[in-house]
Amino acid sequence: MSKTVSSNRVPLYILVLGLLATGLFLTFYRHIVFDVPWLPDAKRQIWSIEAKIEFEALGQPVRLSLAVPDNQPGFERVSEHTASPGYGLAFVEEGVKRRAEWSVREANGRQTLYYQVDMLFDESSFNKMLGTPPQIETVTYSGPEETAVTQLLQRARSRSADPFTMTRELIAEFNNESQVAQLLVQQKSRERRLVEMLNLAGIPARVVQTLFLEDGRRRQSLVSYLQVFSGDEYALFNPQSGQQGQVTNQLLWEQNSGSLLDLVGGRDSRVSFSIISQEVPAARIYQEKVAHLKNAMDFSIHSLPLEEQTMFKGILLIPVGVLVVVIMRILVGIRTSGTFMPVLIALAFIQTTLITGLVGFFLIVGVGLIIRSYLSRHNLLLVARISAVIISVIIIIAVFSILAYGLGLAEGLKVTFFPMIILSWTIERMSILWEEEGAKEVFVQGGGSLMVAVLAYLVMINPVVRHLMFNFIGLQLVFMALVLMCGNYTGYRLSELRRFKPLVQGN
Amino acid sequence: MNLLQYWREHTRYGRLAAKGIMGMNCRNIRYISRYNPRSLYPLVDDKLKTKHLAIEHGVNVPDLIGVIDNQHDVPKIARITNGVPGFCIKPAKGSGGKGILVIDRVVDGLYYKTNGQAIALPDIERHISNILAGLFSLGGKTDFALIESLIKVDDAFLQFTHEGVPDLRVIVFRGFPVMSMMRLSCASSKGKANLHQGAVGVGISMDTGRAVRAVQSGRPVSHHPDTKQSLGDLVVPQWIAMLELACACYDMTGLGYLGVDLVLDKHRGPLLLELNARPGLSIQVANDAGLLPRLRRVETIKKPEKYPIVERVAYSRSYFAAQSQLQP
């Protein structure tokens, strides 16, 4: 019998070396030429936010005006740019009011415009919340509204000392006196009413639209907050809970009680936000909009639109997880159920956080196994049975989400991040394993998979790993080379040293 | 130099390597992927194909009673097995002994498994449905069920088994048998003959067919745990015929690194049970010997295809003999 597979390993070693060399070259190139640091540096964090505006143009002249953020305590605008082919663009500033205005003579059909801004996070300026208070506008009330407003204001004032405590008490009153509150919010929004009442009490306040900055989020929307002034100083209030304070990842997108978007000549408009966090060297920030520097040799994900970038933040981490699986299986010899199931579970853990993820995993797989053992009594065909398990998993996830939400555990909602089809197959495999090899093997393989998943998770959430994988695309080639090298390892697995231990004991 | 020597003598990794124990990675890269062409796998992964091939090449196999290849035919099982004293249902593409159902006898419409447990016709039909749906097949592919006649355990083995049929695993490399072991089922393996399920593995010397050493769950044993029979007494009858049958399996498949599972039927003699293109490594533990030195020796043979079966068997018997560690 002739050899059918080449035993010559040289071409493989050349390939591995080539990949290593190319990968390391690209990596060092980015480090040296583009000055991307090896380690993440939290002090020079830049939030890139992309607003995507979509609307249906009616074949008429279109005028579009979008509120855009300005410098503010905690955030400094580094650069902004737009992508809007065929549109005229102007930035209009009236005092603190900034808007981007697009216009075009004629547009038809679905239109998509992008506005992207890079905000530099500056922790030091976050403590001094200073701003220009707005004009106090007095609204006159009559009838039952007047009674309600006076009553609420009186109670709140009697229990407060300054504008901020006043605001908190007023929101608390609003929550306690639900009937009065309902009367008031019939015609105007809750936030507007609160501002009017604060103005009535002589306190400058306005509604601001804020955006919560979380790395890698897509399709986010703005959240209304109250901005209440005491002299030059201001504080933010959650209009629902009355909670005071601005978290460090909360950006004031619109702070002039204006609208987010004005559109003439179109309909069905929608604005959604994508957010990504980057670490950029300080030198580069002040190099004035280097973000625009798009070089052919700049092999980085940063040349893509933000929405795609956020997606790649996750995708580029997968090789790390895959390498963990390869090492655990080839070098260590851990048995897992489903080769790359652990990577997918680890990706889910990234979304859910570890503890929630583990609890969710055990709940879903546990209940799934019970349902599956019941199904096995009914002599079903395999495809139908797995489909039934998939539907069960979806029902389990839905029930857990509803239960968790009902119990006030927002964390519980995250179980939806689990890959359902994969979980169903896991349940099916474990169930068969249980029937054939007994519970022990299920725990060995299930535990092995979970251990590998947790390990992959721990590596994948490491900030240094995330930073390196996202910023140095050349590392993908290095990982490829490492995986190829593992695929060429003919030595013993760690588990085999134990398995074959009796062969070298004694004598 | 000294460092290398220290490594070979004082680290477990080095001592295993010095003994020529083959690991999983080495087996996969050096032997399976090099000597077993992917295109030949279906011949061994599909037991029906193996059977037809064996019959073509004059290799004896257990009698085929029938095949069920679609859900619609499942109820026919009652008719197919009508009048047969006992039978065995196997998935054609099963692996590791999964999904094999052995029916010892049929009394009053009840089917008795080898452990005495009675099951009804619907249970058997469900089992066949599961086989057809691919529950036991590699990668969950749709499969079909083979119904074979039962094997009568040879008298020489009666004292060495509990319920199941003991089988002989021979590793055949480039047509040369290199290592072999008997697998004896016992109560703790629930009648199964797979070592990781608790069966007893008995290393067999290649020259005489005599037991060399026995292990259960990785630990050496000297007696069968259920029958208390001394394993040192175990000698495989018709040893040369068994080895010749194993060599013939290489000639008919062309797989360079092959695991051959043989049984000895009381009436029909050596029979081919199944072939395995990815045979396991526990055979080394049962023999207390590494596969690598024997594989390397066979690798030095130029043009192994020129040797007829008789010469190959003679070669293996003279080079791969081992001293027994058991008391007869």
Contacts between the chains, C-beta under 8 A, distances in Angstrom:
chain1	res1	chain2	res2	distance
A	1	B	35	7.0
A	1	B	174	6.5
A	1	B	175	7.9
A	1	B	254	5.8
A	1	B	256	5.1
A	1	B	304	7.7
A	1	B	305	6.8
A	3	B	34	6.1
A	3	B	35	7.2
A	4	B	34	7.6
A	4	B	35	7.8
A	4	B	37	4.3
A	5	B	33	5.3
A	5	B	34	5.0
A	5	B	37	7.9
A	7	B	34	5.9
A	330	B	25	6.2
A	333	B	24	7.2
A	379	B	122	7.7
A	379	B	125	7.8
A	379	B	126	4.3
A	379	B	129	6.2
A	381	B	71	7.3
A	381	B	129	6.7
A	381	B	133	5.0
A	382	B	130	7.5
A	382	B	133	3.4
A	382	B	134	5.8
A	382	B	135	6.0
A	382	B	140	6.9
A	383	B	133	7.2
A	432	B	135	6.5
A	436	B	98	6.1
A	437	B	197	7.2
A	488	B	29	7.0
A	489	B	25	5.5
A	489	B	29	8.0
A	490	B	23	7.4
A	490	B	25	5.2
A	490	B	26	4.1
A	490	B	29	5.1
A	490	B	30	5.9
A	491	B	13	7.6
A	491	B	23	6.6
A	491	B	25	6.5
A	491	B	26	7.3
A	492	B	13	6.1
A	492	B	16	6.2
A	492	B	17	7.7
A	492	B	21	7.8
A	492	B	23	4.1
A	492	B	25	7.6
A	493	B	23	6.2
A	493	B	24	6.1
A	493	B	25	6.6
A	496	B	16	7.8
A	496	B	23	4.9
A	496	B	24	6.5
A	497	B	12	5.2
A	497	B	13	6.1
A	497	B	16	7.0
A	499	B	218	7.2
A	499	B	285	7.8
A	500	B	16	5.5
A	500	B	21	5.2
A	500	B	284	7.2
A	500	B	285	6.7
A	501	B	12	6.8
A	501	B	218	8.0
A	502	B	215	7.2
A	502	B	218	5.6
A	502	B	219	6.9
A	502	B	220	7.1
A	502	B	285	6.3
A	503	B	16	6.8
A	503	B	19	6.4
A	503	B	21	5.9
A	503	B	284	6.9
A	503	B	285	6.3
A	503	B	288	6.2
A	503	B	290	7.8
A	504	B	12	6.0
A	504	B	15	4.2
A	504	B	16	5.9
A	504	B	19	6.5
